[in-house]
Amino acid sequence: MAEIAILGYGTVGSGVAEVLDKNRLSIDKKAAQPIRIKYILDKRAFPGDPRARLLTREYTRILNDDDISVVVECMGGAEPAYTYLKQALLRGKSVVTSNKELVAKHGAELLSIAREKNINFLFEASVGGGIPIIRPLNLSLTSDEITDLAGILNGTTNYILTEMTRESLATGAASFDEILAAAQRQGYAEQNPADDIEGRDAARKLAILLSLATGRQIDFESISTEGISRIECADILAADKLGYCVKLLAAAKINHEKNEVAARVSPVLVPKAHPLAMVNDVFNAIFVKGEIIDELMFYGRGAGKLPTAGAVVADVVDAVKHLRYNIIHFWSNDPVNVAPADAYPARRMFRARGRRELIASRINTEAFVSGAAPGELAFIAGPLTDADALALGKELVKSDTGCSGPTGCSGPNCVNILSQIRIFE
Ligand code: HSE
């Protein structure tokens, strides 16, 4: 029998216990031995919970118990998770975690300890919730060189953008706060939802995927990251008219010869016919391009209790099947160069207030549509780098007629840029 401890009895931790109970018979058969939870670490009390007798507040009980062969971490956050898991590995206990912050920051180090100790550090649930993506990158695609990764990697923001799109198209308006509250109620959002909204959660997940694709450590903070807080219903409506939908995309290009990646997390317009445009609600997708395989897409529920717990439990089964055998992961501590985010120019949608003829006389644009409000319009320009887009914005707003009105002047000879969003192609 393999005895395990779960650290954290929140959404994912309680889901892990639930999945182990629900599918106990088949899981035990697949692991070739029974898997039983001996401890659940949590500071909170859970009166009346059927697993209350397993609860402990003392991590040392778990650490000092030689019967525990696998520690399952579902607490989230860098500390104390990092300290606990490093101690567990050093004591010869395999570790399974869903904690993307921890894996992005300390993955290389924890993998190397697991390798030295001939045990395992497994983290399938850290990216894409229930989607198998870590194992495919580490096993199925080892014959290839991955050149591009593009993912909808955050369920909360995809849920918010999907609901904003539905409500904007139906009524012309949407309440960001109400939609975020619904995502929180369903257990999708982080304890600090700013990590979701500002794109940091997606950047951590992209860093993990890039580390596995390059075999090197990527500092997620070096990835240019912008979230969805500036996206307005008017952007969504204008994009829809031009044939696009708005998605928070984590995208990267890898140059293996130069040991370089160009990566960014930002809202982008995805053409409605692209497979990533069909990824709605809490679903995630990871679009992978390799020199040999060409294009692949992985799709499924990116957040939520049971899909994430299912991925954790599958790792537990793998850890139990390989108790004294290290599954090698291609991820060292050597760094990779991170190219400026602006290395790849892209076409952009601009939303502006101003006369169409005036704008057309100042730029070479391919498409105009009228915007959500009277006097607003949207158009596509580029390909442009961020610097080009800034310069174009300045060129557009300059007044030929000597208007000295304030920025935001609605005079007939003035143009105001309201927003601009890159197009993913
Ligand atoms: N907050 C995360 C998300 C949870 O919304 O994707 C899954 O990692």
Boltz pocket constraint, residues with backbone or C-beta under 6 A from the ligand:
constraints:
  - pocket:
      binder: B
      contacts: [[A, 98], [A, 125], [A, 126], [A, 128], [A, 129], [A, 153], [A, 154], [A, 155], [A, 156], [A, 157], [A, 187], [A, 188], [A, 189], [A, 190], [A, 196], [A, 201], [A, 302], [A, 303], [A, 304]]
      max_distance: 6.0
